[in-house]
C-alpha cells in the first residue's frame, strides 16, 4: 500500500512538471510571436523614417534645380541690361549728331540772312534760270535728306530701345514670377522640414518605445527559456532521483558494461594468497571512459588503498557498484549520476599483481554481499 502511494506521488509530480513545461512552451511561442511582430513594427518605423529623408532630399533637389534656373535667368537679365546700356549710348550719340546737324542747318540759314541778300536776289535765285533753281533745290533736298536720315536713325534707335525695354520688362516679370515660386518652395520646404522634424521626433520616440518593448520581450523570452530549462532540469533531476532510488534488482544480464574490454580476472578467482577477487577486472586503454551501469548517488569519489582512485555509486538503499583503478574521477560525493554517464577515466592497474596493465576494477554488492557482476551485465 505504501509503495503504491509512493509511486502515485511520483507520477503526480511528473505529470504536474510535464503540464508546467507544456504551459511554459506555449508561453514561449506566444512571446516569440510577439517579438516577431514587434520587430516588424520597428522595421516599418525605420522604413518610414527613411522615406521622410528621401522626400526631403527630393525637395532639396527640386529647389537646387530651381535655384540654377534663377541664376541662369539672372545672367540673361544682366546681359540684357548691358545690351540696353549699349543701345542707350548709341541713342545719346545719335541725339548729339542730330542736334549738331540742326545747329549746322541753323547756321547756314543765319549766314544767308546776314549776307544781306536782298529779296530781288532771292527772287532772281528763285525765278531765274533752271540751273539756279536746281542748285537751291538740291541743297535744300540734301538738308532735308540729312534731317530725314537723322530722324529715321533716331527713330530706329528709339524703336530698338523700346523693344529692348519691353524684353527687359518681360524678363523681369518672369524673374519675379520665378522668385515668387522659389519663395513659395522655400516656405514649403521650411514647413516640410518642420513637419518632418516633428514626425522624425515622433518616430524616434516611437522607435525607442518599440525597441524598449522589443528588448523587454526578448528579456522575457530569455527568462522564460531559463525557466523552461530549469524546469526541464528539475524534471530530469527528479526523474534521475527516482531512478537513483531504484535497486539494481535481480540479476538477468540487464545492464550495459561499464567498460568494453577483455576480462583479466573473474569474480572469485584468486587474487593474492587466500584473497579472492570480489569483482572483475576489465582490460582497457588509459583514459578510456568508465560509465555507470545504472542511475544512483555517489557515496564516495577519491583515492582508496588497494583500489586507486575509486568511485562508489549507491542504487536504492542496499545496492552499490564500485569502479576502481581510475586515472581521473569526473564526479564527486553526493552527485546523482544517470545510467551510462561517464564517471571516470581508465587508469593503471596495481603493478605488483597485474604487471602495470591498464583497466577497471568493477564490483557489485547487494545487502553488503559482493556478487558476480557478470550476472547483471549484458552478454
PyMOL commands that set and color helices and strands:
alter all, ss='L'
color gray80, all
select helices_A, chain A and resi 2-114+119-127+130-244+351-354+373-375
alter helices_A, ss='H'
color red, helices_A
select strands_A, chain A and resi 263-265+270-272+275-276+280-283+289-291+296-304+308-315+319-329+336-337+342-348+358-366+369-371
alter strands_A, ss='S'
color yellow, strands_A
deselect
rebuild
show_as cartoon
